[in-house]
Amino acid sequence: MISSIINRSKIAIYFLFLVCSFNASAQDELLSGLYFSSHEVIQDKRTSLNLTPHDYFKLSNQFSLEFEASFREGDGYYGYIFRLLGDNATNIDLVSNLASPTSNFWLVYKEQTLLTFKWDKLRGVGYNEWIKIKFDIDLPNSRASLSINDVKQEVSFPTPINTNLFNIVFGALHLQHFASVDVCPMSLKNVRIYNDGELCRYWSLSEHSNDQVFDEVKNAEASVSNPNWIIDRHVKWKKVKEFEMEGIMGSSHDTRNRRIFFINEKEIYCIYLDSLVVDTIPFLGSKPYNEKLARQIIYNEYFDQLWSYDFDNERINIFNFDTRTWSENSNTIVESLYAHQNRFISPVDSSLITISGYGHYTYSSAVHHYNRQSQSWGKIDRKDQIGPRYLSGSTVINNQTALIFGGYGSPTGHQELSPNFYYDLYQFDLNNYTFKKIWTLKTPETPFVPIETLVYDVDQNCFYTLIYNNMHHDTSLKLARFNIDDGEYVIFNDSIPYNFLDVESWTSLFLNKKSSELITYITTGSKVEIFSIAYPPRLKKNVLQKTKNTKFVSHIYWFVVLLVSLLCGFYIFKKNKRRKTTLQYEVPVDINYTEPIVALEQNKSASIYLLGTFKIIDGEGSDITSNFTPTTTQLFLLMLMNTIKNGKGTTSQELKSVLWFDMDNNSARNNRNVNINKLRIILKSFDKIKIINEDGYQTIKGLELVFCDYVRVQALINLLKNNPNFNKSVFVELVDLALSGTLLPLYQFEWLESYQSEYANSIIDTLLQYKDHVEVKRDFFLLVKIADAILLHDNIDEDAISIKCYALFHMGHKKQALDSFNKFATDYESLLAEKTKLIFDDLIK
């Protein structure tokens, strides 16, 4: 009895250690800085940061440049850190050769070395550590000082510096007289410039635009070539390991020691995440239970053991890392009734608990509990508390409670009787094995299930998991965060391709506390992939820099403010005047306009939909959208949009720069050919369009033979603009199509943004052009549709809300008019941080 109490105390203390460790990691700051590509890439791909892209920087008498740098080894050591360039004959450079046995850093003036530093004199600093560097110039006295990790040296310039106007560039330099592509293998952050002791520039190098970043004092622009923004590691998954292992019987991980285990019947592959070294551990005796279809192996962190379990066998098969042996030996192969079950080690008594699962066409809601002392299984069916399911996610959040989320199953447990997705969260009591529902999400438009593990964040009271659509083989894993209190969730931008084939596909997720990274490992057949993303993850929009209002005191600033104020006043005056007057047309109104309009039948065969969604109906009337993978989807859309725009399509170089930018030419060519062939197979039943290579362009032929809503909108706009007589039926069709939705709203490709913006502007401009036409302004129902279409593309468009409120009010829908205005006013203030100048009573007159 006493030993049992001691055992439980140890387990509780261990669990408390794990939770505390997690809390510390969860509070880590975001990564930041700019990673400079150096000799590991070709010259054209090396990074440059230009602090003065448009004009010289004027140095004061006392000038200081401060920054933090981290240096790395293994991909070339020599290169420039920064260069100050005054004229065609003046340069002040900080140069490095990190591997040199003599000196490692040089301060150079023109062609003369002024100062040198050596690694072993820098107070123990090493690679991959952030160190502070400060460079000072005293112009009147022609003196300079350089401090690296608080080791400071001073020097006098051999000749006076005759200019105080300098360009300041880090890394590669492309100015005519000082061009250089030797870049120090480094990362930078927190770049500051002081003039006469006053901070006048500060680039943190955290949030950013694609190829520019603005300082936080004056909003001054710095330009970047070939950037690698470190904060983007919070946005994008990185593949860190890939290998093959035949006959995988299970996988598990050791969070505390940062190990991942992959097991077959002969050996264990142990991946150490600190070094990514693979340690092969052959079995010296026995082997795990053969449950390949269910992969019933788990790591018990309390005893540093791997447990292989079989519900038909009363004994756990334990692997001892010291002796490299399994405790049991059985060649029996039994198909499990509980594949894709949830499993974890209970902190209450270090026992094994499994929940739910699938087998023999039946979903389960059973809770299995393995008692180590009695060496026996206990089973409780909780069908009265939780629906039978599999493909759920789980995690232990304290020494009393676990969470169970989502899954796929059936209330009856029978696969043939209305299986469905579950979007509910349950609290599971680790002492009495009961469930209590916390919430159920509204059914999403795109179905999903979680992977088997959840990662709990106690500070934010939320959990992270990867979600995917198990209805497709070619699907993708997306990271999502769910609030435990109310179920509000966020799906992050980046995704990992995933080939889901039920018992052949397994994925798990955990937090590497030491590196503050979420780690996921994926096994599909014999293929193993490991990915990481910095923790906490961020949405792409949250790492993009927003330029800030700055306090300029120059006369130019006040002139611009005055000019903008006058222009805004003139714009508001003209806009209000336009609302009160009728648009005068110089073209005749012809109600009997009869030019034929060829509209192909929608939602039938041979249709491509890009507005509001992405959907393709083939020549036989079948929806083939689900056959597209993320890569073939982007490939098809890129060729389609360019074919529509220029009639030619997309060059191979453009495809490489968008889809395979990180590959060499041969690899990119192979991937392009493979994916184009996949695309041709997908489109085989769509016999009216073909993908061909013509004059170096990958183009789509036959678009004129199919219906495409995006193309149709362009045709209707051209019909309206190029004909002297207004045709209401053409205009109504345009409005109806505009109400279908924005252009490909679910896709956030950088190359697509210009298309989306141009489309939205074109729709808004065209609809506003005809809103006051005599045939339109008398049709209140049509005016409401016009306004809704515009607000769909710009929810704070003042013209649109004016039209809508006026039309609704005069249709007798007065409350709906006021509700619409209130929603507009709320959205306006939320986006622009100021109240709208519009007044509801003015709009309805």
N, C-alpha and C positions, 0 to 999 in steps of 0.2 A: 504494500500500500504506500509506504514512504517513498520507495523508488519510483512508483508511478507518479506521485506528486512532484518529485524532483524532475522527472522527465518532462512533465507538463510545464514546469517553471522554465526549464531550459528552452523549450519550444517557444513559449510566450516571449521570452527575452530575445530569442533569435528573430522572431517575427517582428517585434518592436524595432530591432536594429534595421530590418529591411525597410520598414515603413519610414523610419527617420531618414535613412539614406535616400529614399525616393524624394522625400520632402526637400532635402537639400538640393537635389538635382533639379527638381521642378522649379526652383527659384533662380536657377542660373540665368545670366543675361544672354541676350541674343548674340550670336557671332557677328562680327563686323569686319570690315576692311576690304581692300582690293588685292587680289592675288595676281601677281605679275607672271604671265607666261614667259618663259625664258628660253634657254637653249634646247629644251625638250621639244620645241615646236619649230617649224620653219620661220624664217625671218619675217614673213608677211603676217604671221599670227602672234607676234610678240606684243606685249602690253606697253602702252604709253599713257601717262597721266599728265596732261598739259594744264597747268594752273592759269596760264595766260593765253588762251586760244585766239583772242581777238586784238589784244593790245599789250604793250609792255606794262609791267608793274613798276611803279615808282618807289624806289627805296628811300627811306628817310635816313637821317644821319646814323641812327641806331636801328639796325634791321635784324630780326631773328626769324629763323625758320625752324619749327619744331615738328616732330612726328614720331610715331611709334612704328617700328619695323620688326618683322620676323623673317629670319633667313632659313633656307632649307638646303639640304644636301642631295646629291645624287643625280642632278640633271644639268650640270655645268655650273661653274662657280664664278666666273669672271663677268663683270658687267657694271654698267652705270647705275647708281642709286638715284642721284639727282644731278641736274646741270642748270646753272644760272648763266644765261647768255646775254651779254650787254650790247655787243655790236659784232661786227665781222671779225674782231680781233680779241674780244674779251670773253673768257669762259672761266667759271668756277665750278669744279666738278667734285662730287664724292663718288669714288670708284671702289669696287670691291674685287677681291679674288679670295674667296672664302677658304680655298684649299691650299693656299700658298704657305710654305713652311716658314717664310720670313715675315712679311707684312700682309695684313688682310684687308685693311681699309686705307685709302689715300685721299687726302684733300689736295686737289690739283688746281693751280692757277695758271692759265694759259698752257705753257708746256713745261711747267715746273711743279714738282711735288713739294707741298708746304708742310704737311703733317702725315704721319702714318700711325696706325693702330694695329695691335696684334691680339688675336683671340684670347690668349692666356693672360693678357693684362686687363681684361674687361670684367674682372670680378666674378668669374665662374659662369658667365653667360654662354649659352649653347644654341644649337639649332632649334627651330620651332618654338622659340620663346620670344615674347614681345619685349623689346628693349626701347628705351627712349633715346632719341638722337636730337641734338640741338646745335644749330649752326648760327653764329652771330657775326655781324659785320659792323665795324665802327668806321664809317666812310671818312670822316674828317681826319682820323689818325691812321688810316690805311691799315687797320688791324682786324684780325679774325680769330674766332675761337670755335672749336668743335668739341662737343661732349657726346660720348657714346656710353650709355649705361652709367652715367655720372662720372666717367673718367674723362677729364677735360684737359685739352691742350690749347695753347694760344700761339699766334704767329703774326708777324708783320708781312704785308704784301711787299714784294721786291720793288714794285713800281706803283705809283698812285693809280687808283681806279678813276677814270675820267668820265664815267657815266653813272647815272643812278636809275636808268631805265633798263629793266631786265625781263627776259622771258624765264619762266621757271617750269622745268619739265622733269618728271620722274620716268625712268625706264627708257624705252625706245624713243628716238628723236628723229624727226623728218624735216627739220629746217635745212635749207640749202647748204649753208656753210658749216653746219655741225651735225650732219646726218650720222646716226649710229644705231645699230640694232643689237648691240651687246647689252643685254638686260640682266641685272642682278637677280638671281632666283630668290624672290622676296615677296612679302605681303606688307601693305601699309595701312595705317588708320590714324585718325586724329591728327590731321595735318593742320598746323596753325602758323599764321604769319603775324608778326608784331612789328609795328613801326613806332619808334620812340617809346617802347614799352607798352603800347596800347594794342590790344588784340584787334586786328582789322580783317582777318579772314580765318575761317575755321571749317574745314571739310572733315566731317567724321568718317566719311566713306562707308556709311551704313545704308540708309535708304538711298535710292538712286533712280535715275532714268536709265535707258538702255546704254547710251554712250555719252552721257553727261551727268554731272552732279553739281549741286549748288551749295555754296558755303552758307553758314548759318548766321553770319553777321551782316553781310551786304548783299546776299543773294547772288554773289558772283559765280559765273559759270566756269567749270573746269571740264575739259573734254577728255574722253577716254577712248582709246583704240584697243580692240580685242580685250574687253573687260571680262574678268572672272570675279563677280561680286560674292564675297564670302557669306553675306547674309542670305544669299540665294540657296545655301545649303539647308535653310529652314523651309524652303519652298519646293525643292526638287529632290527626288530620290536619286541616290547614287548606287550603282552596282559595285559591290566591293569584292565579290567572289563568285565564281561559277565553276562547277566541275560535274563529273559523272560518277555515279555509284550504282552498280548493278544490284538488283534485288533488295532495295531498301525496305526494311521491316518496321522502321519507326524512327522518330526524331524527337528531340527534346532539348532543353537548354538549362544552363546554370547561370542565373542572373547575377549571383554574388561574385562568381569568379569569371564571368564573361566568357563562357564556353557554350558551344552548340554541338550536339551529338547527332550523328547519323549512323544508324545501325543496320547491318544485314546479318546473315547467319554465320558469317566468318569473322567479322571485325567491326570496330567502331572507328569512324572518322571523327576526331575531336578538333573543332576549329577554335583557336584562341583568338578572340577578337582584337586583343591589344596588338598582335603582330600579324594576324591572318595566317599564321602557321597552321598546317594541317598535321596532326599527330595521329598516325594509324596505330590502333591498339588491337592486335589480333587476339582471339579468344584462345586461352590455354586449356579450357575445359567447358564442356556443355555448350549450350546456345540458348537464345531467347525463345519463348513460345512462338510458334509459327502462326501469327495473326496478321499476315501481310495486309489483308483487306481492311482491317480495323486499326492497325498500327498501335497496338495497346502496350506502349512503352512510355514511361514517364521518369523524369529525374526527381529524386527525393532529396531536397536541399538540406534537410535536417540530419541526414546520415551519409551524405555524399555517395549515393547509390543510384543506379539505374534499376527500375522495377519493370519487369515484363509480367503482364497479368493475363489471366484467362478466366472468364467467369465460370467455366465448367471445372476449373481446377482450384482446390482449396488453398493452394500454397502460392505465394508470390515468388517469382523467379528473380533473384537478386544478383546483380553484377557487382563484384568487388573489384575496384580499380587497383588495389594493391596486388591481389593474386591473379587478376585478369580472368576470373572464372565466373560462371553462372552457377547458382546454387541448385538448380533443377535441370533435368534433361528430358525433353519430350519431343518426339517426332510427329506427334498427332497434329493434323491440320484441321481446324474447325472453323467454319464460316461464322463470324460473329453476328449476333443479333443486335449489336449496338455500335455499328460503324459511325464515325464522326460524332461520337459522344463528347460531352464535356468532361474534363477530368482535372483534378488538382489535389495537392496534398494539404490536408486540413491542419491548420496551426493549433487546433484544439488538442490533438493527440498524435500528430504526424501520420495519420492514417490516409488511405487513398479513398477518394470519393469520385464517383462518376455519375453523370446525369444524362438521361435521354439516350438517343441513338437510333439507328435504323438497321434493319435486316429482315430478310425473307418477306419483303413487300410490306413491312409493318414499321410504323413509327412508335417510339417508346416514350413514356414519361417516368420511367423507373429511376430510382436513386439507389445505386449500389455503394455499399460501404465495406471496405476491407479492414478488419480488426487484426492488427499485428500480433496481439497477445494470444488471441484464440485461434489465429490463423484460419479465419473463416469469413465468408461473404455474408452480408446482410442485404436484403432487398426490400424496398418499399415502393409501391406504385403510387405516384402522386397525380394521377390523371384527374382527380377532382380539384386539383389546385393549379395545374399547368397543362396546357395542351400537348399531346405527344408530338415530338419533333426531332429533328437533327439539324446540323449546320448552325448551331447556336454559338454565341461567344460567352466566355465566363472569366471571372477573376475573383480572387479573395481580397477584400478591402480592409478587413481587420480580423482579430482573432475570434470573432463571433459570426461574421457575415460574409457571404459571397454574392456576386451579381450574376444573373443569367439574362442574356439579351438575344431577342430575335430568333430566327431559324425558319425552317420549312417543315411542314407536317400536315396533320389532319386531326380534327377533333375526335374522330373515331379511332384513329391510329391506323386505319387501313389506307394503303396507298391509292387504291382505286376509287375511294370515296372522297371527292372534293378536296384534294390537298391544296394548301395555300401558304402564303408567307405570313410569318409572325413578326410584328414590329413592337413587341412589348418588352418591358424590363421588369424582372423579378428580383426581390431580395430573398436570399436563401439562408436559412438559419443553420449554422454549422453544428449546433447541438442537438436539435430535434428533427432536422432534415425536412423542414416545412418551407413552403413558398408563400410570398406575399407580393402581389402585383403593385408596382409603383406607378407605371403609366403605360399607355398604348399610343403609339404615334399614328397620325393620319397616314393613310396608305399613300406612298409616294408615286409619282408618275412612272418612274423607272423602278422596277422591283429590285430588291437586294437582300442578301444575307451577310452576316458578319463572318469573319474567320473565327477560329476556335478560341482565341485569346483576346482579352480586353486589357488595356493598360490604364490603371486608375491614377488620377491626380487628386490627392486629398485636399490641396489648397484651393483648387478651382471647383471641387466637387463634381468632377466630370470623368469620363473615360474616353480613350481613343481605341479605335479598331480599324481594320481594313474591311471594306464592303465590296461586294461584286454581285453580278447577276448570274445565278447558277443555272439559268435557263439557256445560256449560250456556252459553247465550248471556247470560242475566241472571245474572251471577256477581258476585263481589266480590274485591278485592285486599286481602290481609292481610299485614302486615309480620311476618316471622319471623326469628329469630336461630338459627344453627346452630353448634355447637361443632365445630371441625375435628378435634379429637382423637378424640372418641367419637360424634359425631353427635347428641348430645342437643340438643333444640331447643325453643324457646319461640315461641308464636304470640301476638302482641300483640292487645289487645282491639279497637281501632278498625278500621274497614274503609272501603274506597272502592268505590262501585258501579262495575261494569265490564261493558261489553257486549262479549263476546268473539266475534269472527267471523273467526277464523283470520287470513288475510292482510290483513284490514281493521283489525285491532287490534294496537297496538304500545305497549309500556311500557318505560321505562328508569328507573334509580335511581342516584343518586350523592350524595356528601357535599359540601355547601357548607361548606368549612372556615372561611370567614370568619364566617358566621352560626351555625355549629354546627347545621346542619339537614340532614336527609335530604330530598332533592328527588326527586320522581317526576313525569315528564311522560307523558301518556297521549294517544294519538291513536286515534280511532275514526271511520273515514271522514274527513270534513272537520273533525270536532270535535277541539279541542285543550284539554286541561285540565292545569294544573300544581298540585301539592299539596306541602306541606311539613310536617314534624314535627320538633320539637327533638331534637337528638342529645346523649346517647344516649337512645333511646326507653325508656319504662317501662310496666309493666303497671299497670292502674288500681289494683289492690290495693296497689301499692307507693307510691302517693302519698296514700293515705288514712291519716289520722293515728290512731295508737293511743294512747289516753290512758295516761299513765304513772303508776306508783306514786310518790307524793310523801310527804315527811316532814312531816306536820303535827304540831305540838307542843301543840295545844289539847286540853283535856279532852274536848271533843266527839269528837275523833278516837279517843282511847283508849276512850271509851265505845262508839263504833261497832265498834271492833275486838273488844271484849269481847262485845258483843251478837251480832256475826256468829259469833264462835267458839262461843258457847252454842247458837245456832241450828244451826250446822253439826253440832255434836255431837249435838244432838237429832235432826237429820235422819238422820245415820248410824245412830244407835241405832234409830230407827223403821224405816229401810231394812233393816238387818240383821235386825230382828225380823220384818219382813214376809217376808223370804226364808225364814225358818224356820217360818212358819205358813201354813196353808191359807186362802185367801180364802173367807169364808163368804158364800154367796148367800142372799138372802131370797126369790128368785124360783125357781119350780120348774124342774127340768130336764126338757125334753120332747124326746126323741130323734126323735119322730115329727112334729115341727113341719112343717106342710104348707102354710104360706102361699106362694102362687105367687111365684116370682122370675123376672121376664122378663129374660133375658140375650140380647142380640142377638149374632148370630154374628160372631166377630172375624176380622180379616184377610180379610174378604170385601168386599162392597160397603158403601158409606155408613158409613165409620168414621173417627173422628178420634182420633189417639193423641198424648198429651201427656206420658206417663210414660216416662222414659228416653230419649225422642227426640221429634221432631215429625214426624208422618207423617199424610197424608190419603189415604184410599182413596175414590174417587168412586163414584157410583151404578153404574158399569159394572165395578167391581172393579179399576180402574187406579190406580196410585200417581201422584198429581199433585203431590207435594210439591216436585219440582224446578222446577215452574212458578212458584213463589213467589220474588220478589226479597226482599232484606232489608227494604225498606220495606213491601211488601205482607204479608210475614210478620208484622212487628210490628203493622201495622194490623189484620190478622185476629185475632191473639192478643189484642190490647187489647179489641176488640169482643167476642170470644168470652168472655174471662174476666169482663168486666163483665156480659155478658148472663147468664152462669151465676150470678154473684154476686147481682145485683139484679133480674134479669128484664127490665131496661130497655135495657141497652147502654151506650153512651158518647156524651157530648155532643160537639158540634163543638169547643167550647172546650177540652175535655180532650184531644181529638186534636191540636189546635194546640199545646197546652202540652207535649205529649210528642214529637210528630213534626216540627212546623214552628214551634218556639218562636222561631226567629231570623228569621221572616218577618213582613211586615205582614199585615193581615187578608185583603186581596185575594189576595195570593200564596198564603197558607195555604189559602184557600178553593179556589183553582184546583188546588193540589196535592192537596188532600183529594178533590175530585171526580174528578180524573184517576186517582188510585190506587184509589178505591172502584170506579170503572168497570173498572179492570184486575182487581180482585179478583172482581168479578161475572163477568168473562169466564173467569177461572181456574176459578171454581166452577160454570160453566155445566153441566158434566157431573155435578155434584153436585146433582141436581134437588130433593132433599128439603129443603135449607136455602136460605134467601134472605136477602139483606141489604136491609133496608128502613129508611127514615127515619120514625120514629113519635114524635110529640110532642117533637121536638127531639133525639131520641136515635137514633144509628146502632146498630141492633140486628140480631141474627141470629135468624131465625125457623126453626122446624122441628127444633131440637136434640133434641126428644123422639122424633124419628123415626130418629135415627142412633145408632150406638154411639160413645160417648166414654169412654175408660178413666177419666179424671179425674172425670167426672160419675158414672160407675158406682161408683167408690170412695165418693163422698159418699152415694149411695143405699144402699150396703151398710152403711155406718156408721150411717145413720139407721134401717135395718131392725133392726140389733142393739140400738140404744139405745131404740127406741120400742116394742119388743115385750117382753112379760114373760118369754117363754121363749127360751132360748138355742138357736140353730140353727147346728150345726157346719158345714153345707154353705155357709151364708152367710159364716161366719167364714173357712173355707178359701179361698173365692173372693177374699175381701178380702186375705188374706195373699198369694195368688198375684199379684194385681194390684199389691200394694205392692212385690213383688219385681221388678216391671217396671222400676223405677228411680224417681229423684226427678222432681219436676215441672220439665219443660223445662230440663234441666241445662245445655244448650249456650247458653242465652240469659241475658244479664246485664243486662236492662233494670231501671232503678231502680224503675219502677212495679210490676214483677213480683215484687220481693223479698218483699213482704208476703204474696202468694199462696203463694210457695214455702215461706216460714216457717210459715204457718198450716197448709198441707197436711202438712208434715213433723210438726208437733206433733200434729195430729189423728191421723195414722197411728200414731205412737208411743204416744199416750195410749190409743187404742182397743185396740191389740194387747196392751199391758201390763195393761189392765183385765181381759182374759179369759185371761191366761196361766196362772192357777191354777185355772181352771174344771176340774171333774172330767173332762170329756170332752177337755180340751186337755192337761192335765198328764200324762195316761197315754200320750199320743201323742208319743214322743220325736222322730220325724221331723218332725212339725208344729212342735214347739218349736224345732227347729233353723231351720226356715223362718221362724218368728216372729222369732227372734234375728237372722237374716240381713237380714230386711226392716227391722228397727229400725236395725241397724248401717249399712245402706245410707244411711239418713237422718241418723244420728248415730254416727260410728264410735268414739266413746268413751262410749257409754251403758253404765253399769255393770250395770243390770238385764239388758240384752241379752246381754252377755258372760257373765253368771252363768248365764242360761238355756242358752246355747249350750254352755258347758263341761260343765254338769251333764248335758245331754241326750246330747252326744257321748260322754262318759265311760261313761254307763250303756247306750249302744248298743254299746259295745265299741271305739269309735274313740278310744282313749286318747291316742295321739300327736297325732291331729288336734285333740283338745281342748286339749292343751298348746300346740300351734303357734298355735291361735286366740288363746289367752290371751297368749302372748308377743307376737304382733302387736298385740293391744289395748294391752298395757303399753307397747310402743314408741310407738304412736300417741298414747297418753295423755301420756307424758312429752314428746313432741315438741310437742304443742299447748299443754299447760298448764305446761311447764317444772317439773314435779314428778312424782315417782313415784306410781303408783296405790297406794291403801291395800288393794286387794283381794289376797287370797292364793289361789293356785290350789287348794291342798288344801282350803280352806274351801268353795270353790264346788262341789266334786264330792261333798261329803258328802250 
